[in-house]
Amino acid sequence: MKLAQNILLSLPPEVAHNVAISGLAGLGRLPGPIEPLSGRKVDFLGHELSNPIGLAAGLDKDAQAVLGLAKVGFGFVEVGTVTPKPQPGNPKPRLFRLKEHAALINRMGFNNQGVEAMAGRLERVRNSGRLDKTLVGINLGKNKDTPLEGATEDYLIGMRRMHSLADYFTLNLSSPNTPGLRQLQHGDALAELLGRVKEAQQTLANGRAAVPILLKVAPDLDDEDIESISTQLVQSELEGLIATNTTLARTAVRGHVHAEEVGGLSGAPLTGKSAEVVRKFRARLPLDMPIVGVGGVSCPESAREMFTAGASVLQIYTSFIYKGPKLVQELTNDSLL
Ligand SMILES: Cc1cc2nc3c(=O)[nH]c(=O)nc-3n(C[C@H](O)[C@H](O)[C@H](O)COP(=O)(O)O)c2cc1C
């Protein structure tokens, strides 16, 4: 396993990414049970998870490797970000390793195959009956060429097409790599979006249990932003929050050869910042509203920091790239988590 990890890390980052996704998709095709690792059980969005460690959005953007990722043992897996239409994302190179900081900078720009391709794959996965113990969330975004005023419709397209396939939806308003997207986290734009999305959620549920909706926020928010987003989450009765996405800040990696690359920074330099955002939201949101803590969780200590800040469950991305599946075991085995 360590050898495979070292080989992956010797390849250019995006090549390694594609090889890893193919490998995980292959793992999912092998026969055998698919079960989350046993750890601390936790209630999340009306389900009991076998462990509180999830995969963050962006690794399996097109739901190509859901079964393989479930086999790794995650308690839940978030796929996407998916946009209504396929789009190529930004020109390459767009993913950079900052190994010395256990960090990445990416400006992928929502490269993905679109809602239809994802829906087809998830239908096959659901119909296989092999995925009944791992929760699958779908992270929704808007196409680059959709004007901000029309963004809500892009989120609704994803919800309508995939509401029978998702255990929850995430509204991604926090990627730094889609121009203007983060503006939707504020004021009237957020109120309008949450209002319409909630209305659609109830219509789609048609009397049955509604698919929960979570909002994913950036770490680069000031106290006023956090206050007003919290108020809107409560007012609109959204089911949860994911904090945080990648940061535009570079203080922690200044001087690194890739530090000035445009994009979002993730991994170890984000731990304190994301935990602080979680702590501030936790102080303002009702206790029964779950917060998914994500950003720089890479070991039992950083996982504990996130839980102490008030996270209900955790997600990882960058540390999974550097450490591989053994990290999921390490985190779920830790008796204090
Ligand atoms: C290469 C890369 C691509 C990402 N793509 C997405 C994405 O499509 N949607 C999203 O909500 N977050 C995306 N993220 C952000 C992660 O889900 C996560 O919020 C962030 O990286 C912080 O967690 P980490 O420090 O464990 O990586 C991406 C992160 C990376 C490194």
The ligand as an SDF file (V2000), in Angstrom:
LIG
                    3D

 31 33  0  0  0  0  0  0  0  0999 V2000
   -8.0670   19.0830   -6.0410 C   0  0  0  0  0  0  0  0  0  0  0  0
   -9.2410   19.5120   -5.2250 C   0  0  0  0  0  0  0  0  0  0  0  0
  -10.4860   19.6060   -5.8160 C   0  0  0  0  0  0  0  0  0  0  0  0
  -11.5940   20.0060   -5.0530 C   0  0  0  0  0  0  0  0  0  0  0  0
  -12.8180   20.0690   -5.6550 N   0  0  0  0  0  0  0  0  0  0  0  0
  -13.8990   20.4010   -4.9020 C   0  0  0  0  0  0  0  0  0  0  0  0
  -15.1840   20.4030   -5.4880 C   0  0  0  0  0  0  0  0  0  0  0  0
  -15.3680   20.0760   -6.6640 O   0  0  0  0  0  0  0  0  0  0  0  0
  -16.2370   20.7620   -4.7070 N   0  0  0  0  0  0  0  0  0  0  0  0
  -16.0860   21.0980   -3.3820 C   0  0  0  0  0  0  0  0  0  0  0  0
  -17.0770   21.4020   -2.7110 O   0  0  0  0  0  0  0  0  0  0  0  0
  -14.8740   21.0780   -2.8000 N   0  0  0  0  0  0  0  0  0  0  0  0
  -13.7870   20.7440   -3.5220 C   0  0  0  0  0  0  0  0  0  0  0  0
  -12.5640   20.7160   -2.9430 N   0  0  0  0  0  0  0  0  0  0  0  0
  -12.4300   21.1290   -1.5130 C   0  0  0  0  0  0  0  0  0  0  0  0
  -12.4490   19.9320   -0.5710 C   0  0  0  0  0  0  0  0  0  0  0  0
  -13.6690   19.2440   -0.6380 O   0  0  0  0  0  0  0  0  0  0  0  0
  -12.2220   20.4100    0.8850 C   0  0  0  0  0  0  0  0  0  0  0  0
  -13.3040   21.2310    1.2730 O   0  0  0  0  0  0  0  0  0  0  0  0
  -10.9300   21.1940    1.0560 C   0  0  0  0  0  0  0  0  0  0  0  0
   -9.9000   20.6560    0.2570 O   0  0  0  0  0  0  0  0  0  0  0  0
  -10.4530   21.2140    2.5130 C   0  0  0  0  0  0  0  0  0  0  0  0
  -10.2430   19.8990    2.9910 O   0  0  0  0  0  0  0  0  0  0  0  0
   -8.7850   19.1910    3.0300 P   0  0  0  0  0  0  0  0  0  0  0  0
   -7.8630   20.1350    3.7170 O   0  0  0  0  0  0  0  0  0  0  0  0
   -9.0250   17.9040    3.7840 O   0  0  0  0  0  0  0  0  0  0  0  0
   -8.4010   18.9560    1.6160 O   0  0  0  0  0  0  0  0  0  0  0  0
  -11.4400   20.3170   -3.6780 C   0  0  0  0  0  0  0  0  0  0  0  0
  -10.1760   20.2180   -3.0870 C   0  0  0  0  0  0  0  0  0  0  0  0
   -9.0820   19.8140   -3.8340 C   0  0  0  0  0  0  0  0  0  0  0  0
   -7.7320   19.7230   -3.1660 C   0  0  0  0  0  0  0  0  0  0  0  0
  1  2  1  0
  2  3  1  0
  2 30  2  0
  3  4  2  0
  4  5  1  0
  4 28  1  0
  5  6  2  0
  6  7  1  0
  6 13  1  0
  7  8  2  0
  7  9  1  0
  9 10  1  0
 10 11  2  0
 10 12  1  0
 12 13  2  0
 13 14  1  0
 14 15  1  0
 14 28  1  0
 15 16  1  0
 16 17  1  0
 16 18  1  0
 18 19  1  0
 18 20  1  0
 20 21  1  0
 20 22  1  0
 22 23  1  0
 23 24  1  0
 24 25  2  0
 24 26  1  0
 24 27  1  0
 28 29  2  0
 29 30  1  0
 30 31  1  0
M  END
$$$$
